[in-house]
Amino acid sequence: MGVFEYAYAAWIAPDFFERFLEMHLQAMRESGASDAAIAEAREGALMWSAPHMNFLLYFVETIVFGFGLSLIAAIFRTKREPAATPNQITTA
């Protein structure tokens, strides 16, 4: 998903984030949010939009999703041995 999002942000709609942020901030203004809350929201959005934060977010998301998917696959793929019956138990 990260490649598509990068391509979209780089070539298709490079101003998407700015337009989305302004739309969100305008909605905050209309709902009566304070100027401090709006400034804090802008700073937070700009921090998370930095390339290194995007990389970190995508990396962690991929690791968590991959681990979860692997765990689910392992649960369904394990071959369960039937329980041993008294006739199958041997002593050495």
Backbone torsions as a table, in degrees:
resi	resn	phi	psi	omega
1	MET	NA	-31.8	-177.5
2	GLY	-62.1	-35.8	-179.7
3	VAL	-66.1	-44.2	178.6
4	PHE	-62.1	-44.5	-179.1
5	GLU	-64.0	-38.3	177.5
6	TYR	-64.4	-46.7	-179.7
7	ALA	-62.6	-41.0	179.4
8	TYR	-62.9	-45.5	-178.0
9	ALA	-72.3	-30.3	-176.1
10	ALA	-85.3	-39.0	-171.1
11	TRP	-119.2	-40.3	-173.6
12	ILE	-78.9	-52.5	-178.0
13	ALA	-139.4	76.6	-176.9
14	PRO	-64.3	-20.5	179.8
15	ASP	-98.3	13.0	-176.8
16	PHE	-59.5	-47.0	-176.2
17	PHE	-62.5	-43.3	-179.7
18	GLU	-63.8	-42.6	178.6
19	ARG	-64.6	-42.4	179.6
20	PHE	-64.4	-43.1	179.5
21	LEU	-62.4	-45.7	179.6
22	GLU	-63.7	-37.6	177.8
23	MET	-64.2	-41.6	178.8
24	HIS	-66.3	-44.0	179.3
25	LEU	-65.7	-36.5	176.7
26	GLN	-64.1	-40.1	177.3
27	ALA	-64.1	-36.9	176.8
28	MET	-64.9	-42.3	178.8
29	ARG	-61.5	-43.7	-178.2
30	GLU	-67.0	-28.0	179.7
31	SER	-84.0	-3.5	175.6
32	GLY	92.9	21.6	178.7
33	ALA	-68.9	149.7	-179.9
34	SER	-73.8	161.4	178.3
35	ASP	-62.7	-34.3	178.7
36	ALA	-65.9	-40.7	179.1
37	ALA	-66.7	-38.5	178.8
38	ILE	-66.8	-43.1	178.2
39	ALA	-63.7	-40.0	178.8
40	GLU	-65.4	-40.1	178.1
41	ALA	-64.5	-40.3	178.6
42	ARG	-63.7	-45.7	180.0
43	GLU	-62.3	-43.1	179.1
44	GLY	-63.6	-41.9	179.4
45	ALA	-65.5	-41.4	179.6
46	LEU	-67.2	-34.9	177.5
47	MET	-64.3	-45.7	-177.6
48	TRP	-74.6	-14.3	179.3
49	SER	-89.3	-3.6	178.8
50	ALA	-65.4	145.3	-176.8
51	PRO	-56.7	-40.4	-178.5
52	HIS	-68.5	-32.1	177.2
53	MET	-73.2	-36.8	175.3
54	ASN	-61.8	-43.9	178.6
55	PHE	-60.5	-46.8	-179.8
56	LEU	-61.0	-44.3	-179.9
57	LEU	-62.4	-47.3	179.7
58	TYR	-65.1	-38.9	-179.9
59	PHE	-63.3	-50.0	-179.4
60	VAL	-64.4	-41.3	179.3
61	GLU	-61.1	-42.3	179.6
62	THR	-66.1	-42.2	179.3
63	ILE	-62.9	-47.3	-178.7
64	VAL	-64.5	-46.4	-179.9
65	PHE	-64.1	-43.8	179.2
66	GLY	-63.1	-41.1	178.3
67	PHE	-64.1	-45.4	179.9
68	GLY	-63.1	-44.3	178.6
69	LEU	-64.3	-41.0	177.7
70	SER	-64.0	-40.1	178.9
71	LEU	-63.9	-44.5	178.3
72	ILE	-64.0	-43.2	178.7
73	ALA	-63.2	-39.6	-179.9
74	ALA	-65.8	-36.6	179.2
75	ILE	-63.5	-43.0	-177.6
76	PHE	-81.5	-21.6	-177.0
77	ARG	-92.1	-12.9	-178.6
78	THR	-68.7	137.2	179.0
79	LYS	-91.4	117.5	-178.5
80	ARG	-88.8	128.5	175.9
81	GLU	-83.5	140.7	176.5
82	PRO	-65.9	153.0	179.5
83	ALA	-62.6	144.7	-179.7
84	ALA	-69.7	136.7	175.3
85	THR	-92.0	162.6	-179.2
86	PRO	-56.6	-29.4	-179.8
87	ASN	-72.9	-22.6	-177.3
88	GLN	-88.5	-13.8	-178.2
89	ILE	-78.1	124.6	178.4
90	THR	-121.3	151.0	176.3
91	THR	-109.5	145.6	-177.5
92	ALA	-91.6	NA	NA
